Amino acid sequence: MEQWSKQQRSFAVKAFYQSGSYAAAQRRFRKNFQINRNKPVPSVNSIKLWVTNFEAIGETRSRRGGSARSVRTPANIDRVRVAVERSPRRSARRQSAALGMANTSVRRILRLDLHHHPYKIQVVQAMNENDFAARRRFCQTLLDMFDENEDLVHNLWMSDEAHFHLSGFVNKQNFRYWSDENPQQLHQTPLHSSKVTVWCAMSSLGIIGPYFFENDREQAVTVNAQRYSEMLHSFFIPQLRQHGMNNETLFQQDGATSHTARVSMNVLNNVFPNRVISRNGAISWPPRSPDLTVCDFFFFLWGYLKSKVFEQRPPTLGELKRRIRLEIERIPQRMLRDAMGCFRNRLQEWLNREGHHLTGVIFKQ
C-alpha cells in the first residue's frame, strides 16, 4: 500500500477542487511531483476519501479514535451458544440473521470463543433392520474360519468393479478463484463422459487386474453375466493359478446381478467349491455392505487408485488405462498384506458393533 505525505494529499484535494475531476487530479498530481508514467499515483478511491475527510473534519486523514467496542460480549457468546445447541445444522449465516448479529461476529464467536468447527456429514450405505443380523452372521462365520486357520485371511481374494471417468471431476465447493474481478471461468464437462469400467481382485498375494470391460472399439460396456463369466474364464482363473491357488482359496464378490447369475455362479462353484463368498454362494454375502470389502471399505483400493491416477488429468482413454495399470503395479505387497490383516480386525469390530457402521473409523477417531 502506497504511503502519501500530507503535502501530496493536500495537493490532490486542491487539484480535484480546481478541475472537478478525479482523473484530472491524478494527471496534475503526476505532473507536479514528476512521477514516471510506470509508477502509481493516488487511486480515485484514495482521493475521494481525502476529499470526504477534508469536508468533514478539515483534514485529509481521518482522526483515529478508541478501539471499536467488541460484539463478543459474554451475553452475545451465550446467545450464540444457545442458538447453536438448539439448531446445530443451521448455517452461520442463518444464525446471524436470526440473532440480528453480523455474520463475521457470529463466526468469530463460534471459532474463537466456543471453539466450534463446521463438521461435514459423512455419506454411508443405507441399510435395513434385517441387514444387521446378516452382517453379524457373516462376520462371525469368517472369524470362526480364520480362528481355525490363521493364514486363511491371506488366501482370500476380494473383487469389485469401478468406473474411472476421463473428465475426472471438479468440486465447486472447494474451488475458488481470488481476483479483484470475476474471471467468469467455466469448467466444461461432456454430457456423457468417456469412462472405463475396471475390475480387480486383490489379496495379500497381489492384485489380479485391471480388467477393462470394453468392446472391440475399446468403448466401455455394461457388465452382464455373459461378459463377467467370460472374464472369469479367460482372465481371472488363469491369473489366479499363477498366484498359487489351492484348495483353501476363498473368493468374494458382491451381489450384483451379473455376479450372481447362474452362468457366473456355475463357473465360480466349479473353481471354488463351497468357498465362494457371494449372494447365493456357500458363504452368504450380506446385502448393502460395500464397507465390508477391502476394495471399497474406506476407499482402500479404488479411492487410492483414483487419487493417484488423477493427480494429473489424463488426456485420452488410452492414457487413463495406462495410468491405472501403472499405479496398480506400484502398490507394494506389504500394503496389501496389511490391508487384509486389518480386514480380520474390522470383522471383530463390526461384530462388536452389532453389524452397524464403524463410526470411529469413518470419523477417524
Stockholm file with secondary structure:
# STOCKHOLM 1.0

chainA/1-365         MEQWSKQQRSFAVKAFYQSGSYAAAQRRFRKNFQINRNKPVPSVNSIKLWVTNFEAIGETRSRRGGSARSVRTPANIDRVRVAVERSPRRSARRQSAALGMANTSVRRILRLDLHHHPYKIQVVQAMNENDFAARRRFCQTLLDMFDENEDLVHNLWMSDEAHFHLSGFVNKQNFRYWSDENPQQLHQTPLHSSKVTVWCAMSSLGIIGPYFFENDREQAVTVNAQRYSEMLHSFFIPQLRQHGMNNETLFQQDGATSHTARVSMNVLNNVFPNRVISRNGAISWPPRSPDLTVCDFFFFLWGYLKSKVFEQRPPTLGELKRRIRLEIERIPQRMLRDAMGCFRNRLQEWLNREGHHLTGVIFKQ
#=GR chainA/1-365 SS CCCCCHHHHHHHHHHHHHHSCHHHHHHHHHHHTTCCTTSCCCCHHHHHHHHHHHHHHSSSSCCCCSCCCCSCCHHHHHHHHHHHHHCTTSCHHHHHHHHTCCHHHHHHIIIIISCCCCCCCCCCCCCCHHHHHHHHHHHHHHHHHHHHCGGGGGGEEEEEEEEEETTCCCCGGGCCCCCSSCCCCCCCCCSSCCEEEEEEEEETTEEEEEEECBCTTSCBCCCCHHHHHHHIIIIIHHHHHHTTCCTTCEEECCCCHHHHSHHHHHHHHHHSTTCEEETTSSEECCSSCGGGSTTTGGGTTHHHHHHHHTTSCCSSHHHHHHHHHHHHHHSCHHHHHHHHHHHHHHHHHHHHTTTCCCHHHHTTC
#=GC SS_cons         CCCCCHHHHHHHHHHHHHHSCHHHHHHHHHHHTTCCTTSCCCCHHHHHHHHHHHHHHSSSSCCCCSCCCCSCCHHHHHHHHHHHHHCTTSCHHHHHHHHTCCHHHHHHIIIIISCCCCCCCCCCCCCCHHHHHHHHHHHHHHHHHHHHCGGGGGGEEEEEEEEEETTCCCCGGGCCCCCSSCCCCCCCCCSSCCEEEEEEEEETTEEEEEEECBCTTSCBCCCCHHHHHHHIIIIIHHHHHHTTCCTTCEEECCCCHHHHSHHHHHHHHHHSTTCEEETTSSEECCSSCGGGSTTTGGGTTHHHHHHHHTTSCCSSHHHHHHHHHHHHHHSCHHHHHHHHHHHHHHHHHHHHTTTCCCHHHHTTC
//
